[in-house]
C-alpha cells in the first residue's frame, strides 16, 4: 500500500467520522461551554427550537470509556456498511447512503427522547449510540449469522440473536425508565432505523437475510 492509498483510506467517511468524533469529544471534555451547546437537552430543543442538538449530541461523549466503546463498534461495522453501500450504489451515492444510515441514525434515535423529555429541563443526553446502533443493526441484516459478543462474554452468538436480545433488553429498560445513565430508547430507535433503512436502500437484503436464517434453523 502506497502513501496515496493510505491517505485515501483515511479520507473515507468512516475514518473521517471517527476522527471528527474523537476531536470534538476530546475538545468538549475541556470546554464546558462547547459541551453545553452540543448535548441533547430536549427541553431546549422542543421549546427553544435548538434542533441542532439532535445531531451535535452524537459528536460529544461523557468520558473516554463512553467514546471508546461507541467508536470501537462503529469502526468495525461502519467500514463494512460503507463498503457495501459503495459497492451497491457507486462511490458518490454509496457515501450518501452510508451517511444517511449513520447520521440519520443519530437524529432519528434522538427524536423519541426529545418528545418524551420535552418538559424535563434537567434531562441531558449525549453520544453516538443511536448512529452506532443503526450501523450495527444494518450489519446484522446483511450478515445475521456472524458471531457477536454480548457484554464481552467469551462465547459469541449469531448476530440476529444478539440483536433480538439487545433490542429486548433496551425495550424493557426504556419502559422501566431505569436511571442508569443510558438512553435505552435511543438505542432501540437507532436499531429499528438501521433495520428499516438498510432494507429500504437494499431490498435484496431481506430475502438473503431470511435465507441465512432458514439455513441456520434447518441445519
C-alpha angles and dihedrals in degrees: 000000000000129000094267092052090051092050090047091056092049090052095055115113094253094054093041091052090047091051095045092048093050092048096046094044094049090045091051091051089068098031110064091181092058091047090050092051095048107040120098112262106172092195091059093042094051102037102029098032095237091156095158087079090071088070105025092056087069090065098055129064139196097241143334093280092054091046094047096049093050096045094044089059093041092051095058099040098032094059090051096047091046091052092049093048093049092046092051102039104020128250101300102037090036091058090048091050092050092050089048089057097046104033091035087053092056092050099042093044091056097049097078089050091050090055097041095047099032093120096041106095092184098056117109130175133175143164141079095267094118093055092042091052090050092053092043095052092043085057091050090054090054096044112016095167098056111117116250129181122234113217091340095299111163094235117075123217129201113279095241090055092046089051093050093048094047093046090050091049092049092048093051093046093046092051091047089049090220113194096226097127093253123115097223094173089058091052091050094046092047092050093050091048091051091054095045097045094047092051090046093050097042109023091178087070091074099064091040090052091051092045091055092048093049090050091051095048092044098050 
